[in-house]
Amino acid sequence: MNIKLAPGDKAPDFDLPLAGGGRITLADLAGDSALIWFYPAAGTSLCTRQARDLRDHAEELTANGARILGISPDPIEKVEEFVEKENLPFAMAADEDHAVMVAYGAWGEKNMYGVKKMGVIRSSFVIDAHGVLTAVKYRVGTPKHVEFVRNALNLDAQM
């Protein structure tokens, strides 16, 4: 059974290794709003496009204190290579055992070209300063991801 979170739910806790060293937990994000986005694989075409789009809008998205955290099932070494190659200015973590993805409902059965398999469901979660989900999007479309984040952080109203 797949977990499906919704706005108003408490964000599940986590403790993951970070690219560049150290670890990150939900408590580390407290006090600020945050975007947590789950992506299938570092260096693949759609994931790279999504990461670059967030990178290119990072200043706008974080100008009011919001934090960005990307999470993939890749080994931390692969995540670090991705961060370096794409010059990503935000935190990126590894969830090799998929436990955090399962807790957020971002790991489940996918149907790819008629073949069912388990994998990452490209998903994004915006969390308020108190750890409560304010926006949830499963099966995020790469071209509209930044628009979703801007709306979830109420950036359109501030412009």
N, C-alpha and C positions, 0 to 999 in steps of 0.2 A: 504494500500500500504506500503510495507516494504522499508525502506531507505537502500541503499547500498552505503557505503563510498568506496573511492578508494585512492591510493597513490596520493599525491598532494592536497587532500582536507584538509581544516582546521579542526582540531579535535573539536568536539562539547564541549562546556564548561559544567562543572558539579560542584556540591557542595554536598558531601556525608559524612555521619558519618563514622568515622574510628574505627576499632577494637582498643581497648586500650584508646579510648577517642579522642576528637577533631574531626576535619573535614578536608577534602581534596578537593581541587579544581584543575582545569586544570592549573591555574596560579601557584599553588604550584610546579608543575612539570617543569615549564619554566626554561630554562638554561641548562637542561640535556635532553638526549634522555630518553624515557620511554616506557615500555611495559604495556599496559592495557589489561587484559584478563578477559573475562566474562565467568562465569561458572554457571551451573544450581543449584547446592545445596551442601552446606558444609557437609562433612562427608559421601557422597555417594562414591561408589567404584571408578568410573572414575575420579571424581573431586578430590578425595584424592590422587589418583595416579598422576594426573596432578600437584597438589600442591606440592607433595613430589618431583617430578622430577624437578620442578622449584627451590624448596628449595635446593636440592642437587647440583644444578648448579648455585645457586644465586651468589656465589663469582665470578665465571667466567663471568656471565652475567652483573654484576654490577661493575666489576673492572675498567671500563673506564667511570664511572659516570652514567650509565643507572640506572633508577629507575624501580621498578616493583610494579604494583597495580592490585590486584585481586578484582573483583566486582561480587557479587551474589545478588539474590533477597531475601536472608534470612534476618531475623531480626538481628540487630547488635549483640545481645547476642549470637546467634548461630554462627555468624562469629567469635566472640571473643573466643568461645569454640574451634572452628576449629583451629584458630591460635595457641592457647595454646596447644592443644592436638598434633598437627603436628609440633610444634616448627617452625613456619613460620617466616623467618627473613625479610619479606617485608610487605608493607602496604596492608591491606585488608579492603574493604568498603562494605556497604550495600546499595542496591538500591531497597528498598521494593516496591516502586510504579512503578518501571520499566521505569521511565522517561529517565534515562541516557541510559539504554539498547535500548529503542526505538530510541533515538537520534543517536546511533551508529549502528543501524540496527541489534542489537544482541537480539532483542525480536521479535518473530513472530510465525507464524504457523509452527508446527512441525508434522511430521507423525511418530508416534511411534507404531510399530507393527500393522499398519493399522488404528490406531486411530489418527485423527487430533485434535490437541489442541494447545493453545498458550503456549509459554514457551521460555526459554533462548536458543539461538542459540550459542553454544560454539564458541567464537570468540576471536581473538587477534588483537591488533592494536599497531604498533610501531610508536611513535611520536618523531619528532626531537625537538631540543632545542627551536624552535620558535612556536611549537604547530601545525606543519603540519604533516599529516600522511605520513610515508615513506614506510610502509608495512601494508597490511590488509589481514586477513585470516578468512573467515567465515567457520563454520563447521570444526574447528580444530580437527585433529586426535590426541588423547592423546599421543600415542607413538612417534609422530613426532613433538610435540609442541616445545620442546627445540631446535631441529634442525631448525625449522622455525625461532625461536627467534635469535639463533646464526647467521643464514644467514642474517636476517633483520638488525641486529646490526653490520654486517660485521666482526664478530669475527673470522671467518675462515681465512680471509685475514690477520689478525693480528697474527696468530699463526705461 
